[in-house]
C-alpha cells in the first residue's frame, strides 16, 4: 500500500484522516478526467453520443465489482436521490424499522413520507435490538446504514444474512456509502435486498455518481413513478416496457462522473479488495487499541468486536483546532471528533495521531 500513496498528492501536505467526509482524488483519475474533457472539447456531441453507449459497460463494471447482475444495477447521482426515487414507489402502509440517529439522508425520507416506523438504538447490542423488533412481526422494512457515519459502528453482515433467511418477507434496504470500497463484498450472497451508495467517499470516484443494486425478489415491492426520456434511452416505443432500474435513470447520465466511477472501480479491483480489506482491518485494530488506551471511545464502540476504520473520539473544538494545527485533517461530528482511515493511511499515521492526543 505504501507505493500507492504517491498517487494521492494531498498525503504530502497533511495527515489525512477524513475519508468518511471525502475520498481523495488520485493522479490517475485526474489524468483520465482531463482526457475525457479533452475528447469532449474537440468531439462535442459526437463524443457524448458515444459516451452514452458506454453506460451498459459501466453497469457491467459495477455489477462485477459487487457481484450483482448488471440488469439489476441503476446509476444515480447520489444515495439521497436514489432513495427518494425508490420510496416514491414504496406503499405508504409499509411499517419501517430504522436506527435512531442514523444518517439523515436515510431516515428523513421515511419520516417526511410518514411511514409507520419505530427505532432501535445504535449501541453494542444493536443486532439484538433489531432482532427483538423484527421477531414481533410488526415490520415490513428494515432500513439502515451498514457503517454509521458518526462513530463507525458496523452492522454484522452475517447477522443481516441470517435475519433475511429467517424473515424472508422483511425488505432490507441498506446505505453502503460508508461501507462500499472497504470490504470484499458480494451483494448476491448478502441478506440485503436493496443497496444504495454514493461513491465519493471510500470508492474514491469523486462527486456526482452513485448506484443502486437490487435483488430480483425485491422489485415487486415497489411501484416506481419517476420516468423520463432517459428511462427509454430516447426511444418512446419502449415506454410500456421499462425495466426496474431505468425508472431510477429518468434523465441523462453524465459520462464524466460515471466514467470516473468505472475508472475507480477498476483501480480498486487492480489493487485487490482483499488486500484493501486486510489493511483496513489492521488500521482499525490499531486505532481502536490506541484510542481505548486513552479512554477516548464511547462504550458502545469499545464493547463491540468488529469495527470499521471510522472513529469518533472524545474532544471539543479546541482539540479539533489543535489537531488541525498539526495538519491532521479530520471532522467535528456528533459530540466528538471523527477520524477515518483508508488504504492510503499507515499504522505509523495512527500512532502519530495517538501521540498527539497523549500530549
C-alpha positions as CSV (number, residue, x, y, z in Angstrom):
1,X,0.0,0.0,0.0
2,X,2.9,2.3,0.6
3,X,3.7,2.8,-3.1
4,X,0.0,3.7,-3.8
5,X,0.4,6.8,-1.6
6,X,2.3,8.5,-4.3
7,X,-0.9,8.6,-6.4
8,X,-2.5,10.9,-3.8
9,X,-0.6,14.3,-3.6
10,X,-2.7,15.5,-0.6
11,X,-0.9,13.0,1.5
12,X,2.3,15.0,1.1
13,X,0.7,18.0,2.7
14,X,-1.1,16.6,5.7
15,X,-2.1,13.5,7.7
16,X,-5.4,12.8,6.0
17,X,-8.0,11.1,8.3
18,X,-11.2,12.3,6.7
19,X,-12.2,9.8,4.0
20,X,-15.6,9.5,5.8
21,X,-16.2,13.0,4.6
22,X,-14.4,12.9,1.2
23,X,-12.3,10.3,-0.5
24,X,-9.1,11.6,-2.2
25,X,-8.6,12.2,-5.9
26,X,-5.8,10.2,-7.4
27,X,-3.5,11.4,-10.1
28,X,-4.6,8.6,-12.3
29,X,-8.2,9.5,-12.1
30,X,-7.3,13.2,-12.7
31,X,-5.5,12.2,-15.9
32,X,-8.5,10.2,-17.1
33,X,-10.8,13.1,-16.4
34,X,-8.6,15.5,-18.3
35,X,-8.6,13.1,-21.3
36,X,-12.3,12.8,-21.1
37,X,-12.9,16.6,-21.2
38,X,-10.3,17.0,-23.9
39,X,-12.2,14.5,-26.0
40,X,-15.4,16.5,-25.3
41,X,-13.7,19.7,-26.2
42,X,-12.7,18.5,-29.7
43,X,-15.5,16.0,-30.2
44,X,-18.7,17.8,-29.0
45,X,-21.9,15.9,-29.5
46,X,-20.2,13.0,-31.3
47,X,-18.1,12.3,-28.3
48,X,-21.1,12.5,-25.9
49,X,-23.2,10.2,-28.1
50,X,-20.5,7.6,-28.0
51,X,-20.1,8.0,-24.2
52,X,-23.8,7.3,-23.7
53,X,-23.3,4.0,-25.3
54,X,-20.8,3.1,-22.6
55,X,-23.3,3.2,-19.8
56,X,-24.1,-0.5,-20.1
57,X,-20.4,-1.2,-19.8
58,X,-20.3,0.9,-16.6
59,X,-23.2,-1.1,-15.2
60,X,-21.3,-4.3,-16.0
61,X,-18.3,-3.0,-14.1
62,X,-20.4,-2.1,-11.1
63,X,-22.2,-5.4,-11.2
64,X,-18.9,-7.4,-11.4
65,X,-17.3,-5.4,-8.6
66,X,-20.2,-6.0,-6.2
67,X,-21.4,-9.3,-7.6
68,X,-24.8,-8.1,-8.8
69,X,-26.5,-8.8,-12.2
70,X,-25.9,-5.8,-14.4
71,X,-29.6,-5.5,-15.2
72,X,-30.2,-5.0,-11.5
73,X,-27.8,-2.0,-11.4
74,X,-29.0,1.6,-11.7
75,X,-26.8,4.6,-11.9
76,X,-27.8,7.6,-9.8
77,X,-26.1,10.9,-9.0
78,X,-26.0,10.1,-5.2
79,X,-27.5,7.9,-2.5
80,X,-30.1,10.6,-1.4
81,X,-31.7,11.0,-4.8
82,X,-31.8,7.2,-5.3
83,X,-33.5,6.5,-2.1
84,X,-36.1,9.3,-2.6
85,X,-37.0,7.9,-6.0
86,X,-37.3,4.4,-4.6
87,X,-39.6,5.5,-1.7
88,X,-41.9,7.2,-4.1
89,X,-42.7,3.7,-5.2
90,X,-43.0,2.0,-1.8
91,X,-46.6,1.6,-0.5
92,X,-47.1,4.1,2.3
93,X,-48.6,1.5,4.7
94,X,-45.2,-0.3,4.9
95,X,-44.1,-0.5,8.5
96,X,-40.4,0.5,8.8
97,X,-37.7,-0.1,11.4
98,X,-34.9,2.5,11.5
99,X,-31.9,3.2,13.6
100,X,-32.1,6.2,15.9
101,X,-29.7,8.9,14.7
102,X,-28.7,7.1,11.5
103,X,-27.6,9.2,8.6
104,X,-30.2,11.9,8.0
105,X,-30.5,11.2,4.2
106,X,-31.6,7.7,5.2
107,X,-34.0,8.4,8.0
108,X,-35.5,11.7,6.8
109,X,-37.1,10.4,3.5
110,X,-39.0,7.8,5.5
111,X,-40.0,10.4,8.1
112,X,-41.2,13.1,5.7
113,X,-43.4,10.5,3.9
114,X,-44.9,9.5,7.3
115,X,-44.2,5.8,7.0
116,X,-45.3,3.9,10.2
117,X,-42.0,3.4,11.9
118,X,-40.1,2.6,15.1
119,X,-36.4,2.9,16.0
120,X,-33.7,1.0,17.7
121,X,-30.5,2.3,19.4
122,X,-27.1,2.2,17.8
123,X,-25.0,0.5,20.6
124,X,-23.1,-2.6,21.4
125,X,-26.3,-4.7,21.3
126,X,-27.7,-3.2,18.1
127,X,-28.2,-6.5,16.3
128,X,-30.1,-7.9,19.4
129,X,-32.3,-4.9,19.4
130,X,-33.1,-5.3,15.7
131,X,-33.9,-9.0,16.1
132,X,-36.2,-8.4,19.0
133,X,-38.2,-5.9,17.0
134,X,-38.3,-8.0,13.8
135,X,-39.5,-11.0,15.8
136,X,-42.7,-9.2,16.7
137,X,-43.8,-9.4,13.1
138,X,-44.7,-5.7,13.1
139,X,-42.3,-4.6,10.4
140,X,-42.2,-4.8,6.6
141,X,-38.9,-2.9,6.0
142,X,-35.6,-2.6,7.8
143,X,-33.5,0.4,6.6
144,X,-30.1,1.2,7.9
145,X,-26.6,2.2,7.1
146,X,-24.0,-0.6,7.0
147,X,-21.5,1.7,8.7
148,X,-22.6,4.6,10.9
149,X,-21.4,7.9,9.8
150,X,-20.7,9.5,13.2
151,X,-18.9,6.7,15.1
152,X,-18.2,4.0,12.6
153,X,-20.2,1.2,14.2
154,X,-20.6,-1.5,11.6
155,X,-23.6,-3.9,11.3
156,X,-22.7,-7.6,11.3
157,X,-23.3,-8.7,7.7
158,X,-23.7,-12.3,8.8
159,X,-26.5,-11.2,11.1
160,X,-28.3,-9.5,8.2
161,X,-27.9,-12.6,6.1
162,X,-29.4,-14.8,8.8
163,X,-32.1,-12.2,9.5
164,X,-33.2,-12.3,5.9
165,X,-33.1,-16.1,5.9
166,X,-35.4,-16.3,9.0
167,X,-37.6,-13.5,7.9
168,X,-37.8,-13.6,4.1
169,X,-40.6,-11.1,3.8
170,X,-38.6,-8.4,5.5
171,X,-37.3,-5.9,2.9
172,X,-33.8,-4.9,3.9
173,X,-32.6,-1.5,2.4
174,X,-29.0,-0.5,3.1
175,X,-26.9,2.6,2.8
176,X,-23.5,1.5,1.7
177,X,-21.9,4.9,1.3
178,X,-19.6,4.5,4.3
179,X,-19.0,0.8,3.5
180,X,-18.5,0.2,-0.2
181,X,-14.9,0.3,-1.0
182,X,-13.8,-1.1,2.4
183,X,-14.7,-4.7,2.1
184,X,-14.6,-7.5,-0.5
185,X,-18.4,-7.7,-0.7
186,X,-20.9,-9.9,-2.6
187,X,-24.3,-8.4,-2.9
188,X,-25.9,-11.6,-4.3
189,X,-24.7,-13.5,-1.3
190,X,-25.7,-10.9,1.3
191,X,-29.0,-10.6,3.1
192,X,-29.6,-7.1,1.6
193,X,-32.4,-6.6,-0.9
194,X,-31.6,-3.1,-2.0
195,X,-28.2,-1.4,-1.6
196,X,-27.6,2.3,-2.4
197,X,-24.4,4.2,-2.2
198,X,-22.7,7.4,-3.2
199,X,-19.2,6.8,-4.5
200,X,-17.2,9.9,-3.4
201,X,-16.0,8.5,-0.2
202,X,-14.3,5.1,0.1
203,X,-14.7,4.3,-3.6
204,X,-12.7,7.4,-4.5
205,X,-14.8,8.2,-7.5
206,X,-15.4,11.9,-6.9
207,X,-18.8,13.6,-6.6
208,X,-21.9,13.2,-8.7
209,X,-22.0,9.4,-9.0
210,X,-23.6,6.5,-7.1
211,X,-25.6,3.4,-7.8
212,X,-28.5,1.2,-6.7
213,X,-28.3,-2.6,-6.5
214,X,-31.5,-4.6,-6.2
215,X,-32.4,-8.3,-5.9
216,X,-34.9,-9.7,-8.3
217,X,-37.3,-10.6,-5.4
218,X,-37.4,-7.0,-4.2
219,X,-38.6,-5.4,-7.4
220,X,-42.2,-6.3,-6.8
221,X,-42.2,-4.4,-3.6
222,X,-42.0,-1.1,-5.5
223,X,-44.3,0.7,-7.9
224,X,-41.8,3.3,-9.2
225,X,-43.1,6.6,-10.6
226,X,-40.0,8.5,-11.7
227,X,-39.7,8.5,-15.5
228,X,-38.2,10.5,-18.3
229,X,-36.6,10.2,-21.7
230,X,-33.6,8.5,-20.2
231,X,-35.8,5.7,-18.9
232,X,-36.4,4.6,-22.5
233,X,-33.0,5.6,-23.9
234,X,-34.7,8.3,-26.0
235,X,-36.9,5.6,-27.7
236,X,-40.6,6.4,-26.9
237,X,-41.7,2.9,-28.2
238,X,-40.1,1.4,-25.0
239,X,-42.4,3.4,-22.6
240,X,-44.7,0.4,-21.8
241,X,-41.8,-1.9,-21.1
242,X,-39.4,-0.1,-18.9
243,X,-37.0,-2.2,-16.7
244,X,-37.0,-1.6,-13.0
245,X,-33.6,0.2,-12.9
246,X,-34.5,2.6,-15.8
247,X,-37.1,4.2,-13.6
248,X,-34.2,5.4,-11.5
249,X,-32.5,6.8,-14.6
250,X,-35.0,9.3,-16.0
251,X,-32.5,11.7,-17.4
252,X,-29.1,11.9,-18.9
253,X,-26.2,10.1,-17.2
254,X,-23.0,12.1,-17.1
255,X,-20.1,10.3,-18.8
256,X,-17.6,12.3,-16.8
257,X,-19.0,11.3,-13.4
258,X,-20.0,7.7,-14.2
259,X,-16.8,7.2,-16.2
260,X,-15.0,8.3,-13.0
261,X,-16.9,5.6,-11.1
262,X,-15.9,2.9,-13.6
263,X,-12.3,4.1,-13.5
264,X,-12.2,4.0,-9.7
265,X,-13.7,0.5,-9.5
266,X,-11.1,-0.8,-12.0
267,X,-8.4,0.9,-9.9
268,X,-9.6,-0.7,-6.7
269,X,-10.0,-4.0,-8.4
270,X,-6.4,-3.9,-9.6
271,X,-5.2,-3.3,-6.1
272,X,-7.4,-6.1,-4.8
273,X,-10.3,-5.6,-2.4
274,X,-9.0,-8.5,-0.2
275,X,-5.7,-6.6,0.2
276,X,-7.5,-3.4,1.0
277,X,-9.8,-5.1,3.5
278,X,-6.8,-6.7,5.2
279,X,-5.0,-3.4,5.5
280,X,-8.1,-1.7,6.8
281,X,-8.6,-4.4,9.5
282,X,-5.1,-3.7,10.7
283,X,-5.7,0.0,10.8
284,X,-9.0,-0.5,12.7
285,X,-7.5,-2.7,15.3
286,X,-4.5,-0.4,15.8
287,X,-6.7,2.7,16.1
288,X,-9.2,1.0,18.4
289,X,-6.4,-0.2,20.7
290,X,-4.7,3.3,20.8
291,X,-7.9,5.2,21.4
292,X,-9.2,2.8,24.0
293,X,-6.0,3.1,26.0
294,X,-6.5,6.8,26.0
295,X,-10.1,6.5,27.1
296,X,-11.4,8.3,24.1
297,X,-14.0,5.9,22.7
298,X,-17.7,5.7,23.6
299,X,-18.7,2.5,25.5
300,X,-20.7,1.1,22.6
301,X,-17.7,1.1,20.3
302,X,-15.3,-0.2,22.9
303,X,-17.5,-3.2,23.6
304,X,-18.2,-4.3,20.1
305,X,-16.0,-7.0,18.4
306,X,-15.7,-5.7,14.9
307,X,-15.4,-2.1,13.8
308,X,-14.8,0.0,10.7
309,X,-12.0,2.5,10.3
310,X,-14.2,5.4,11.4
311,X,-13.7,6.5,15.0
312,X,-15.3,9.3,17.0
313,X,-13.0,10.3,19.8
314,X,-13.9,12.5,22.8
315,X,-12.9,16.0,22.1
316,X,-14.1,19.5,21.6
317,X,-13.5,22.3,19.1
318,X,-10.3,23.3,21.0
319,X,-8.8,19.8,20.5
320,X,-10.0,19.8,16.9
321,X,-8.2,23.1,16.2
322,X,-5.0,21.7,17.8
323,X,-5.2,18.6,15.5
324,X,-5.8,20.9,12.5
325,X,-2.8,23.0,13.5
326,X,-0.7,19.8,13.4
327,X,-2.1,19.2,9.9
328,X,-4.3,16.3,10.8
329,X,-7.4,16.5,8.6
330,X,-10.5,15.3,10.4
331,X,-14.0,16.4,11.2
332,X,-16.2,17.6,14.1
333,X,-19.2,15.2,14.1
334,X,-21.7,14.4,16.8
335,X,-20.3,15.1,20.2
336,X,-16.7,14.5,19.3
337,X,-14.0,14.4,16.6
338,X,-14.3,11.9,13.7
339,X,-11.1,10.3,12.4
340,X,-11.3,7.9,9.4
341,X,-8.6,5.9,7.7
342,X,-8.4,4.4,4.2
343,X,-5.8,2.1,2.5
344,X,-3.6,5.1,1.8
345,X,-3.2,5.6,5.6
346,X,-0.5,3.8,7.6
347,X,-0.1,2.3,11.0
348,X,2.5,5.0,11.7
349,X,0.0,7.7,11.0
350,X,-2.4,6.2,13.5
351,X,0.5,6.1,16.0
352,X,1.3,9.7,15.2
353,X,-2.3,10.8,16.0
354,X,-2.3,8.8,19.2
355,X,0.9,10.5,20.2
356,X,-0.6,13.9,19.6
357,X,-3.6,13.0,21.6
358,X,-1.4,11.8,24.5
359,X,0.4,15.1,24.6
